[in-house]
């Protein structure tokens, strides 16, 4: 099983980035997906969640209205579109997939997002 994030980088405040998570080795439509982020010294926190079929999604309050999660099960991709980025969004962003009918979960290695002028 492979979960690989990409799309991170340095962006100015107010800018946008789209993160991608490529999943392989599992039937992706049988896994819920989520994005999490972590900064040094803090616990990893959930940012966004989407069901296996893509019909339901949840965005946490701190990024509501700025971030959007989506998925393409044909291409085995989960995306996180981030707009109006703020310095406090700076973190390592991780993709997780979790089995809908099992307790299996898999994490990516993370991608750094830095919001700074």
C-alpha atoms as an extended CHARMM CRD file, in Angstrom:
* protein
*
       117  EXT
         1         1  UNK       CA              0.0000000000        0.0000000000        0.0000000000  PROA      1               0.0000000000
         2         2  UNK       CA              1.2790000000        3.4350000000       -0.8970000000  PROA      2               0.0000000000
         3         3  UNK       CA             -0.0200000000        6.8520000000        0.1510000000  PROA      3               0.0000000000
         4         4  UNK       CA              1.9820000000        9.7410000000       -1.2800000000  PROA      4               0.0000000000
         5         5  UNK       CA              1.2950000000       13.4390000000       -0.7950000000  PROA      5               0.0000000000
         6         6  UNK       CA              2.4900000000       16.1770000000       -3.0920000000  PROA      6               0.0000000000
         7         7  UNK       CA              1.8690000000       19.8320000000       -3.8140000000  PROA      7               0.0000000000
         8         8  UNK       CA              3.2950000000       21.4640000000       -0.7280000000  PROA      8               0.0000000000
         9         9  UNK       CA              5.5850000000       24.4590000000       -0.8460000000  PROA      9               0.0000000000
        10        10  UNK       CA              6.1110000000       28.0800000000        0.0830000000  PROA      10              0.0000000000
        11        11  UNK       CA              3.2780000000       30.5130000000       -0.5340000000  PROA      11              0.0000000000
        12        12  UNK       CA              2.5770000000       34.0910000000        0.5210000000  PROA      12              0.0000000000
        13        13  UNK       CA             -0.3040000000       34.9180000000        2.8470000000  PROA      13              0.0000000000
        14        14  UNK       CA             -3.5310000000       35.0450000000        0.8800000000  PROA      14              0.0000000000
        15        15  UNK       CA             -2.2190000000       32.5950000000       -1.6640000000  PROA      15              0.0000000000
        16        16  UNK       CA             -3.4440000000       29.1600000000       -2.6820000000  PROA      16              0.0000000000
        17        17  UNK       CA             -2.1030000000       25.6250000000       -2.8970000000  PROA      17              0.0000000000
        18        18  UNK       CA             -3.6590000000       22.3060000000       -3.8360000000  PROA      18              0.0000000000
        19        19  UNK       CA             -2.3260000000       19.1870000000       -2.1710000000  PROA      19              0.0000000000
        20        20  UNK       CA             -2.7130000000       15.7940000000       -3.7950000000  PROA      20              0.0000000000
        21        21  UNK       CA             -2.6760000000       12.3380000000       -2.2450000000  PROA      21              0.0000000000
        22        22  UNK       CA             -2.0620000000        9.4050000000       -4.5630000000  PROA      22              0.0000000000
        23        23  UNK       CA             -3.1840000000        6.0570000000       -3.1610000000  PROA      23              0.0000000000
        24        24  UNK       CA             -2.2820000000        2.6810000000       -4.5660000000  PROA      24              0.0000000000
        25        25  UNK       CA             -2.4220000000       -0.9480000000       -3.5290000000  PROA      25              0.0000000000
        26        26  UNK       CA             -5.9490000000       -0.7930000000       -2.1220000000  PROA      26              0.0000000000
        27        27  UNK       CA             -9.4640000000       -0.3500000000       -3.5400000000  PROA      27              0.0000000000
        28        28  UNK       CA             -9.5750000000        3.3640000000       -2.7950000000  PROA      28              0.0000000000
        29        29  UNK       CA            -13.3620000000        3.6170000000       -2.9030000000  PROA      29              0.0000000000
        30        30  UNK       CA            -13.4770000000        1.3020000000        0.1300000000  PROA      30              0.0000000000
        31        31  UNK       CA            -11.5080000000        3.8050000000        2.2140000000  PROA      31              0.0000000000
        32        32  UNK       CA            -12.5080000000        7.0650000000        3.8110000000  PROA      32              0.0000000000
        33        33  UNK       CA             -9.8280000000        9.7300000000        3.4370000000  PROA      33              0.0000000000
        34        34  UNK       CA             -8.7100000000       12.6690000000        5.5010000000  PROA      34              0.0000000000
        35        35  UNK       CA             -6.0820000000       15.3750000000        5.6740000000  PROA      35              0.0000000000
        36        36  UNK       CA             -4.2980000000       16.2150000000        8.9020000000  PROA      36              0.0000000000
        37        37  UNK       CA             -1.6120000000       18.7140000000        9.7850000000  PROA      37              0.0000000000
        38        38  UNK       CA              1.0570000000       19.0210000000       12.4170000000  PROA      38              0.0000000000
        39        39  UNK       CA              3.4190000000       21.7120000000       13.6180000000  PROA      39              0.0000000000
        40        40  UNK       CA              6.4410000000       21.1690000000       15.8810000000  PROA      40              0.0000000000
        41        41  UNK       CA              5.4760000000       20.5860000000       19.4790000000  PROA      41              0.0000000000
        42        42  UNK       CA              1.7980000000       20.1410000000       18.7210000000  PROA      42              0.0000000000
        43        43  UNK       CA             -0.4140000000       17.1410000000       18.1720000000  PROA      43              0.0000000000
        44        44  UNK       CA             -1.5000000000       16.2000000000       14.7030000000  PROA      44              0.0000000000
        45        45  UNK       CA             -4.9260000000       17.6570000000       13.9820000000  PROA      45              0.0000000000
        46        46  UNK       CA             -7.6830000000       16.7320000000       11.5670000000  PROA      46              0.0000000000
        47        47  UNK       CA             -8.2940000000       19.2840000000        8.8240000000  PROA      47              0.0000000000
        48        48  UNK       CA            -10.7490000000       17.6270000000        6.4650000000  PROA      48              0.0000000000
        49        49  UNK       CA            -12.5180000000       14.3120000000        5.9400000000  PROA      49              0.0000000000
        50        50  UNK       CA            -14.3200000000       12.7370000000        3.0200000000  PROA      50              0.0000000000
        51        51  UNK       CA            -16.2140000000        9.4650000000        2.7660000000  PROA      51              0.0000000000
        52        52  UNK       CA            -15.1710000000        6.6540000000        0.4440000000  PROA      52              0.0000000000
        53        53  UNK       CA            -17.8190000000        7.4860000000       -2.1210000000  PROA      53              0.0000000000
        54        54  UNK       CA            -17.0680000000       11.1970000000       -1.9160000000  PROA      54              0.0000000000
        55        55  UNK       CA            -20.6530000000       12.0950000000       -1.1040000000  PROA      55              0.0000000000
        56        56  UNK       CA            -19.9870000000       13.5040000000        2.3470000000  PROA      56              0.0000000000
        57        57  UNK       CA            -17.1910000000       15.7510000000        3.5310000000  PROA      57              0.0000000000
        58        58  UNK       CA            -16.3390000000       17.6950000000        6.6460000000  PROA      58              0.0000000000
        59        59  UNK       CA            -14.0160000000       20.6450000000        7.0920000000  PROA      59              0.0000000000
        60        60  UNK       CA            -12.9240000000       21.7730000000       10.5520000000  PROA      60              0.0000000000
        61        61  UNK       CA            -13.9730000000       25.2410000000       11.6980000000  PROA      61              0.0000000000
        62        62  UNK       CA            -10.4990000000       26.7720000000       11.5540000000  PROA      62              0.0000000000
        63        63  UNK       CA            -10.3110000000       26.3150000000        7.7690000000  PROA      63              0.0000000000
        64        64  UNK       CA            -13.9950000000       26.3180000000        6.8840000000  PROA      64              0.0000000000
        65        65  UNK       CA            -14.6700000000       28.4120000000        3.8100000000  PROA      65              0.0000000000
        66        66  UNK       CA            -11.0140000000       28.3470000000        2.7620000000  PROA      66              0.0000000000
        67        67  UNK       CA            -10.2070000000       24.6370000000        2.3020000000  PROA      67              0.0000000000
        68        68  UNK       CA            -12.0260000000       22.0750000000        0.1830000000  PROA      68              0.0000000000
        69        69  UNK       CA            -11.4870000000       18.3100000000        0.1510000000  PROA      69              0.0000000000
        70        70  UNK       CA            -12.3540000000       16.2060000000       -2.8640000000  PROA      70              0.0000000000
        71        71  UNK       CA            -11.5070000000       12.8380000000       -4.3580000000  PROA      71              0.0000000000
        72        72  UNK       CA            -11.3280000000       11.0950000000       -7.7000000000  PROA      72              0.0000000000
        73        73  UNK       CA            -11.6750000000        7.3490000000       -7.1790000000  PROA      73              0.0000000000
        74        74  UNK       CA            -10.9760000000        6.6400000000      -10.8370000000  PROA      74              0.0000000000
        75        75  UNK       CA             -7.5340000000        8.2520000000      -10.5260000000  PROA      75              0.0000000000
        76        76  UNK       CA             -7.0670000000        7.1500000000       -6.8810000000  PROA      76              0.0000000000
        77        77  UNK       CA             -6.5270000000       10.7510000000       -5.8120000000  PROA      77              0.0000000000
        78        78  UNK       CA             -7.6060000000       12.7660000000       -2.7800000000  PROA      78              0.0000000000
        79        79  UNK       CA             -7.1020000000       16.5220000000       -2.9890000000  PROA      79              0.0000000000
        80        80  UNK       CA             -7.0800000000       19.4150000000       -0.5740000000  PROA      80              0.0000000000
        81        81  UNK       CA             -7.5940000000       22.8260000000       -2.1470000000  PROA      81              0.0000000000
        82        82  UNK       CA             -6.3720000000       25.5650000000        0.1540000000  PROA      82              0.0000000000
        83        83  UNK       CA             -7.2270000000       29.2190000000       -0.4610000000  PROA      83              0.0000000000
        84        84  UNK       CA             -6.6620000000       32.4410000000        1.4650000000  PROA      84              0.0000000000
        85        85  UNK       CA             -3.7800000000       30.8230000000        3.2650000000  PROA      85              0.0000000000
        86        86  UNK       CA             -2.6010000000       32.2740000000        6.5530000000  PROA      86              0.0000000000
        87        87  UNK       CA              0.7400000000       31.9600000000        8.3560000000  PROA      87              0.0000000000
        88        88  UNK       CA             -0.9740000000       29.7700000000       10.9500000000  PROA      88              0.0000000000
        89        89  UNK       CA             -1.7160000000       27.2220000000        8.2200000000  PROA      89              0.0000000000
        90        90  UNK       CA              2.0010000000       26.4810000000        8.0940000000  PROA      90              0.0000000000
        91        91  UNK       CA              2.4560000000       22.7950000000        8.9220000000  PROA      91              0.0000000000
        92        92  UNK       CA              3.2870000000       19.3980000000        7.5670000000  PROA      92              0.0000000000
        93        93  UNK       CA              0.1400000000       18.0540000000        5.9360000000  PROA      93              0.0000000000
        94        94  UNK       CA             -0.5730000000       14.3320000000        5.9960000000  PROA      94              0.0000000000
        95        95  UNK       CA             -3.0320000000       12.2080000000        4.0570000000  PROA      95              0.0000000000
        96        96  UNK       CA             -4.7090000000        9.2690000000        5.7710000000  PROA      96              0.0000000000
        97        97  UNK       CA             -6.9770000000        6.5750000000        4.3900000000  PROA      97              0.0000000000
        98        98  UNK       CA             -9.0960000000        4.3870000000        6.6610000000  PROA      98              0.0000000000
        99        99  UNK       CA            -10.9800000000        1.2530000000        5.7270000000  PROA      99              0.0000000000
       100       100  UNK       CA            -14.7590000000        1.6290000000        5.7140000000  PROA      100             0.0000000000
       101       101  UNK       CA            -15.3210000000       -1.9230000000        6.9480000000  PROA      101             0.0000000000
       102       102  UNK       CA            -12.0210000000       -2.6100000000        8.6410000000  PROA      102             0.0000000000
       103       103  UNK       CA             -9.6570000000       -0.9290000000       11.0910000000  PROA      103             0.0000000000
       104       104  UNK       CA             -6.9140000000       -0.6550000000        8.5280000000  PROA      104             0.0000000000
       105       105  UNK       CA             -5.4050000000        2.7690000000        8.1020000000  PROA      105             0.0000000000
       106       106  UNK       CA             -2.4920000000        4.0970000000        6.1150000000  PROA      106             0.0000000000
       107       107  UNK       CA             -0.6110000000        7.3860000000        6.2720000000  PROA      107             0.0000000000
       108       108  UNK       CA              1.5090000000        9.2740000000        3.8290000000  PROA      108             0.0000000000
       109       109  UNK       CA              4.8990000000       10.7280000000        4.6450000000  PROA      109             0.0000000000
       110       110  UNK       CA              3.6350000000       14.3130000000        4.7070000000  PROA      110             0.0000000000
       111       111  UNK       CA              4.2320000000       17.4270000000        2.6550000000  PROA      111             0.0000000000
       112       112  UNK       CA              5.4100000000       20.7660000000        4.0490000000  PROA      112             0.0000000000
       113       113  UNK       CA              3.2690000000       23.8530000000        3.5690000000  PROA      113             0.0000000000
       114       114  UNK       CA              4.8280000000       27.1670000000        4.5590000000  PROA      114             0.0000000000
       115       115  UNK       CA              2.8470000000       30.3900000000        4.4390000000  PROA      115             0.0000000000
       116       116  UNK       CA              5.1510000000       33.3670000000        4.7270000000  PROA      116             0.0000000000
       117       117  UNK       CA              5.9640000000       36.6590000000        3.1000000000  PROA      117             0.0000000000
